[in-house]
């Protein structure tokens, strides 16, 4: 292997001298670097004449801190002429983000294609960014935002678009078919618990069964907001519980026992005291008709004075009536008896007066003796007076015909009397002719 001495040659060679001087200069520069820096700082402070680079000048122009003319004059010191500096200015600065440019395009603030070079547009934003122009058509397509995944699921669930279309929209948003199916199965509300119970009760859906395609009470609870632990209890609610009044009717009819009725009352939410009251009502209604019959018989016995008042009150008490109620019922019987007696008397007086058996004075005195109010007495007499006036005896058809036969009245009078009784003119003539045993003259037309 060759050594460094072989490379440098002999001691008097030029290469060796250059190498030695190079090493020496490097050592000297390294050793004197702090002093050189201090000297540079001192010179720059005394004569600050460093020229801004063209890129910084272009950035200052874009930011509006210096005019382009002044910046172009400064850039010439770096060897950049006006046209080249203008290119640097145009290439300096960032456009708005492409997403924001697409927003502005969709809202109509800017066009997609630039109407002139450099004008605000999506195309200009692409060209002035670090995105290659070949992506322009793709970016145009990205400007149309697809329907959101949640909206696509809703549209499918609500039958606005086919399932396949919703699946495609979800894929465009980055959701694959399997995940979209999960979203579809978890979207939408099942019927409420009450409706599920009614559906199961009517036999339209089964109780058990799970899975996204299952239509059961169990799956309906799982798909809703109710916690799954309550599902077995909802199944128990499918058992129909009759309302309290129906339970009372069943107990009264003897279909269920009192113990069964009490259990159903409590399940319906009635307190034990109220359940006992309902049960007592059922028992009372069961014998209500018999009690009414017995009550009527007691009142009848008392009305006809078969039993005295105290015995009737005792009997009513045995039927469940308290002392106050029994006294009221017996007092009502006494009043009915008195009213019936007065009604009978008034009716008899009225019949006698209308039949011309007694005078108005006798009728008035008798009514007064019954202690009727004067106004009522006057009303009764006024009514009876009309009936008395209308209560007049009329001759019968036979009597009218006999009167003609015995020449008590003439044919014209007899004819008129029969017509007043309702006979037609011809029928009256026939009746009179029969009595006279021969056709009478002046036969009326039929």
C-alpha positions, 0 to 999 in steps of 0.5 A: 500500500502506498503511504502519504509520503509516496503521494506527496513525493520528496521533501522538495516537491511542489505537491508536498509544499502545497499540502503543507501550506494548505494544512497550515492555512486551515489551522490558522483560519481555524485559530483566527476565526473568532477574530475574523468574525469580529472584524466582519461584524465591525465592517458591516456595522460601519458600512452595511451594504449587503444587498437583499437576495431577489427571492426576499425582495419578491416576497416583500413585494407580494406582502406589500412592503415594497413596490415592485419597481424599487425591488426590481432596482435592488434585484439588479445589484444581484444580477437579476433584470426586470423580466426575470424578477417579475417571474420571481414575484409571480412565483412567490406567495401561496394560493388559498388551499385547494379545498377553500378554492373549491368552496369558493367555486361551488359558492360562485365566488370564483370560476374554475378556469381562469378567464385570463392568466393569473386571475382568481380561479381554481385553475390559478390556485392549482398553478400557483401551488405545488400541485402539478397541473395534470391533476386539474380535472381530478380536482374539478371532480373532487369539487362535488362533495358526495352525500354524507354517509349518515345522509345516505343511510337515512335516504336508504332507510326512508326509501329515497334511494336504492340500497346499492346507490347508498352503498356506492355513496358510502364507499365514495366517503371511505366506508366499505360495503360491510360497514355500510350494512352495519350502519344501515342495520343500526339506523331507524327506530323500531316500534315503541315498546307498547306497540311491540307488546300489542303486535306480539299479543295479536300474534303478528310477531314472535316473542324471541329472535335476534338479528338484523333481519328479525322482526320480534319483540326481543329484537325490537327492544334491542334496537330501541333505546331501552336497555336489553335487560328489560326485555324479559319483563316486556314479554311478561307485559304481553299478558292481558290484564283486565281493567278493575271493572271487568274483574268486578264483573267476573267476580260478580258472575262467579267466574273467578274467586274473590282471592283471584279477583283480589290478586288481579286488583293488586296487579292493576295498581289498586291498594289492598283497601281499594281492592277489598272495596271493589270486591265488596262491590262485586258481592253487593251487586250480586245480591243487589236485585234480591235486596231491592226485592226485599226492600220493596216487600218491606215497604209494601208491608209497611204501606199497608200497615201489616208491620209497624214502623220500628219493625220495618226499620229493623228489617231495612237495617238487616238489608244494609240500610242505616237508621237515617236511610231507613227513616227516610225510606219509611217517611217516603212510604208515608208520604206516598200513602198520603198522596195516594189517598189525596189523589183518590179523593180528588179523583172521586170529587172530580168524577162526581162534579163532572157527572153533575152529582154535586155542586161547585160549592160542595166540590170546593168545600170538600177540596178545602177539607183535604187542605189543598192550596187555594190555587190548586183548588181553583185550577181543579174546579176550572178544569172540571167545569170544562169537562162538566160542560162537555159532559152532555148526553146526545140522542142515539140514532135509534132514538132520533128515528123513533122520534120521527116515527112517533112524529115528535120531530119531522124528517128534516130535523131527524136527517140533521140530527143523524148527520150530526152523529156522523152519518152521511146524508144518504145513510141518515135517509136509509136509517130513517126509512127503515124505521118508517118501514117505507122509503122516505121522500127526498132521497139524497144522492149516494 
